[in-house]
Amino acid sequence: MFPSLTAERLSDGQEVRSLSQSKKHATSLEMTFIVILFEIGSTPMFVLGSKAKQDAWLAMSVGAAAGFALLLLFLWIQRRLPEMELAGMLRFGFGRIAGGLISAIYCCYFAYESMRNLRDFGELTAIILLPATPMSITMLVFLMIGVYAIWKGVKTIFRLPEILLPGLILCYFVLIIMFLLMKIADFRRLMPVAENGLRPILNTALPDIVSFPFGQIIVFLLLWSLWNRPGVPAKQTIWAYIGVSLFLIFMEATNIAVLGPDLTHSSVLPLLKAVRTLSGLRFIERLDILVTFMIFIGLMIKMLIFFYCSVRMASLLTNKSEKIWVIAVGAVIYAASFIERDYTQHIAIGLGPSLKIDVIFQVAIPLVLALAVALRGHKGFIPPGQ
């Protein structure tokens, strides 16, 4: 195993504030559930590799494999700095000033990602559930739920997946069984496999699918240190990641098997369109409402965790209480959610330029940070008592 690099002081004299055992709230089950629910998030709303046509599930597989390499990198960094959160890691790797500046940029980045999920809430509600209700009202309601959860403390955030995930998994299981029993899913639509070679698959997966959803697991550099046991919850995180990856690959394949590659590519919400093919059921109506609430669960957790991480980074940078920052960050998130004109622009930015920028925060900076941590360790920076 790698030696721990946690110390009472950085080499430049910056003190690192360790988390006391009393602040470590998350059990192993809570940590596993929150990884699963966060990674599912809003991903089933889209067919992310649709440019690869019937090979979209292969693109998802490649993205999951590349994301797994990123996960191992994040776990390696956390294992070397087990008592630090992301802000402290950045100051450790880049110095007090540069690390503080990068931490502030990450604070804005997490707020931006939370905003994207909040806007998804508003758009989805307006399209399916409450077309006559202004999005400003629905988004404000969802944001206030997030504000309340963060105000109550991180323990509340970790307990939510224990309540929500079992029901969510049951709903997805029922939908999949319906697709199969009614013979709506025709997996022959996934043929031929890799018809145009590997290049279209790789171009689709890298970096877009890596950025969303797999690379977003970088937020756990702010959450792993809350595990209530010594060390890093590597086993729980890895198994949760593998399970979610297999689930998302299967859902990608199922959407294509139900709709076909062309219709899937042209659909705004492919999963919703796929569920509407179950119109032959006489004993259940409006399954699209059920799917909407399923997606709401994933969106809520994703919005909440990004929101909390932005608040947490601001708190660490200023040494002020999270309760002081939750209102300010929430106001910024809410105001920014109106910048995009409509849903078309929102999706175009989210699945376009936004994914390219994600690479900087999810890949480039962590790689440089890992190199800095490795060099500090190579020079013999070992904390007292090691």
Secondary structure by P-SEA (a helix, b strand, c coil): cccccccccccccbbbbbbccccccccaaaaaaaaaaaaaccccccccccccccaaaaaaaaaaaaaaaaaaaaaaaaaacccccaaaaaaaaccaaaaaaaaaaaaaaaaaaaaaaaaaaaaaaaacccccccaaaaaaaaaaaaaaaaaaccccccccccccaaaaaaaaaaaaaaaaaacccccccccccccccaaaaaaaacccccccccccccccccccccccccccaaaaaaaaaaaaaaaaaaaaaaaaaaccaaaaaacccaaaaaaaccccccccccaaaaaaaaaaaaaaaaaaaaaaaaaaaaaaaccccccccaaaaaaaaaaaccccccaaaaaaaaacaaaaaaaaaccaaaaaaaaaaaaaaaaccccccc
